[in-house]
Amino acid sequence: MRMQQNKPGDFDFDDWAGLYIENPQEFEARRQTVLMLEIARGSAVRSSTAHDLLSTFETVAKGCSDQERMLVAAAMMMESVQQLSAELQVLKEALKRGDRPVQ
């Protein structure tokens, strides 16, 4: 199966699913390439953070089944949401006090 070339931003699940079934090594190579390209599109700080998160995920999920990898990803997302929630609460309290944002 040959994956068709889509415009940037397009994602064809059926193409990726077919590649995963027919050629897992090629699927993984393309997955890594797409992830690195997306990470590189961000600012230097965001790219560094994204790269670190991806590296952590890959280390923790290494050797896991697909279901276990999904559980690892879900746990990491929940941790990220909790951190964001805490930071938003700090911002909310600062705005209530009339603090000026730190730049």
SULZI-V35717 format. One record per residue. N is the residue number from 1. RES is the residue in one small letter. PHI is phi in degrees with one decimal (NA if undefined). OMEGA is omega as a letter, one per 40 degrees, with the letter a starting at -180 (* if undefined). Layout:
n=(N | N)
res=(RES | RES)
phi=(PHI | PHI)
omega=(OMEGA | OMEGA)
This chain:
n=(1 | 2 | 3 | 4 | 5 | 6 | 7 | 8 | 9 | 10 | 11 | 12 | 13 | 14 | 15 | 16 | 17 | 18 | 19 | 20 | 21 | 22 | 23 | 24 | 25 | 26 | 27 | 28 | 29 | 30 | 31 | 32 | 33 | 34 | 35 | 36 | 37 | 38 | 39 | 40 | 41 | 42 | 43 | 44 | 45 | 46 | 47 | 48 | 49 | 50 | 51 | 52 | 53 | 54 | 55 | 56 | 57 | 58 | 59 | 60 | 61 | 62 | 63 | 64 | 65 | 66 | 67 | 68 | 69 | 70 | 71 | 72 | 73 | 74 | 75 | 76 | 77 | 78 | 79 | 80 | 81 | 82 | 83 | 84 | 85 | 86 | 87 | 88 | 89 | 90 | 91 | 92 | 93 | 94 | 95 | 96 | 97 | 98 | 99 | 100 | 101 | 102 | 103)
res=(m | r | m | q | q | n | k | p | g | d | f | d | f | d | d | w | a | g | l | y | i | e | n | p | q | e | f | e | a | r | r | q | t | v | l | m | l | e | i | a | r | g | s | a | v | r | s | s | t | a | h | d | l | l | s | t | f | e | t | v | a | k | g | c | s | d | q | e | r | m | l | v | a | a | a | m | m | m | e | s | v | q | q | l | s | a | e | l | q | v | l | k | e | a | l | k | r | g | d | r | p | v | q)
phi=(NA | -108.5 | -71.8 | -76.9 | -84.2 | -100.6 | -64.4 | -54.6 | 93.7 | -81.2 | -138.8 | -110.2 | -57.2 | -61.2 | -61.7 | -65.5 | -62.8 | -63.3 | -63.8 | -58.8 | -73.6 | -82.8 | -151.0 | -57.5 | -66.9 | -66.5 | -55.8 | -64.0 | -62.2 | -68.6 | -59.5 | -61.8 | -62.6 | -62.4 | -61.9 | -64.9 | -64.1 | -65.9 | -62.9 | -67.0 | -71.2 | -85.2 | -66.5 | -59.9 | -66.3 | -65.0 | -62.7 | -63.9 | -62.7 | -62.5 | -63.0 | -62.8 | -63.6 | -63.3 | -62.4 | -61.8 | -58.7 | -62.0 | -67.1 | -67.4 | -87.6 | -58.7 | 80.2 | -83.1 | -70.8 | -57.5 | -64.5 | -64.9 | -62.8 | -64.6 | -65.4 | -62.3 | -61.5 | -63.1 | -63.5 | -66.0 | -65.2 | -62.8 | -61.7 | -63.6 | -63.4 | -64.2 | -64.3 | -62.5 | -60.1 | -63.1 | -67.0 | -66.7 | -64.6 | -61.2 | -62.2 | -59.9 | -65.0 | -64.3 | -67.6 | -62.1 | -78.8 | 83.6 | -64.8 | -84.9 | -61.1 | -79.0 | -114.4)
omega=(i | i | i | i | i | i | i | a | i | i | i | a | a | i | a | i | i | i | i | a | a | a | a | a | i | i | a | i | i | i | i | i | a | i | a | i | i | i | a | a | a | i | a | a | a | i | i | i | i | i | i | i | i | i | i | i | a | i | a | a | a | i | a | i | i | a | i | i | i | i | i | i | a | i | i | i | i | i | i | i | i | i | i | i | i | i | i | i | i | i | i | i | i | i | i | i | a | i | i | i | i | a | *)
